[in-house]
């Protein structure tokens, strides 16, 4: 039971991080943070649409990990590790 609860928490954590990484690079706060004011070169990188897309891609990967963890909840851990 303890392992199943840990797996559910891990899945929720992956889902939360994934949704954050998908949405956050495209909101206005992303453009007005501390790091964008450090240097013009860093600002150019952080505001680049390809960089934002890469961050959102990591979010999609986290959501995929979350869903794969949810779909394996019904199976015992010994079966998954084989």
C-alpha positions in Angstrom: 0.0 0.0 0.0 2.8 2.4 0.8 4.5 1.8 -2.5 1.3 2.5 -4.4 0.8 5.7 -2.5 4.3 6.8 -3.4 3.7 6.0 -7.0 0.5 8.1 -7.0 2.4 11.0 -5.4 5.2 10.6 -8.0 2.6 10.7 -10.8 0.9 13.8 -9.4 4.3 15.5 -9.1 5.2 14.7 -12.7 1.8 16.0 -13.9 2.1 19.2 -11.9 5.7 19.9 -13.1 4.7 19.0 -16.7 1.7 21.4 -16.8 3.8 24.2 -15.3 6.6 23.7 -17.8 4.1 23.7 -20.7 2.3 26.9 -19.7 4.8 29.0 -17.9 7.2 29.9 -20.8 4.3 31.5 -22.6 2.9 33.8 -19.9 3.9 37.4 -19.4 5.8 36.7 -16.1 8.4 34.7 -18.1 9.4 37.9 -19.9 9.7 40.0 -16.7 11.8 37.9 -14.4 15.2 38.5 -12.8 17.2 36.5 -15.3 15.9 38.4 -18.3 17.3 41.6 -16.8 20.8 40.2 -16.2 22.2 40.6 -19.7 20.9 41.1 -23.2 22.4 37.8 -24.4 20.5 35.8 -21.7 17.4 37.8 -22.5 17.6 36.9 -26.1 18.0 33.2 -25.3 15.1 33.1 -22.7 12.7 35.0 -25.0 13.5 32.8 -28.1 10.5 30.8 -29.2 12.6 27.7 -29.8 13.9 27.8 -26.2 10.4 28.3 -24.9 9.3 25.3 -27.1 12.1 23.2 -25.7 10.9 24.0 -22.1 7.4 23.1 -23.1 8.7 19.9 -24.6 10.2 19.0 -21.3 6.7 19.6 -19.8 5.2 17.2 -22.3 7.8 14.6 -21.4 6.8 15.0 -17.7 3.1 14.6 -18.6 4.0 11.4 -20.5 5.9 10.0 -17.5 3.0 10.8 -15.3 0.5 9.0 -17.6 2.8 6.0 -17.9 3.0 5.8 -14.2 -0.7 6.0 -13.8 -1.3 3.2 -16.3 1.2 1.0 -14.5 -0.5 1.4 -11.1 -2.7 -1.6 -11.6 0.2 -3.9 -12.1 2.5 -5.1 -9.2 6.0 -3.6 -9.1 7.6 -7.1 -9.5 5.8 -7.5 -12.9 6.9 -4.0 -14.1 10.6 -4.6 -13.3 10.8 -7.7 -15.5 
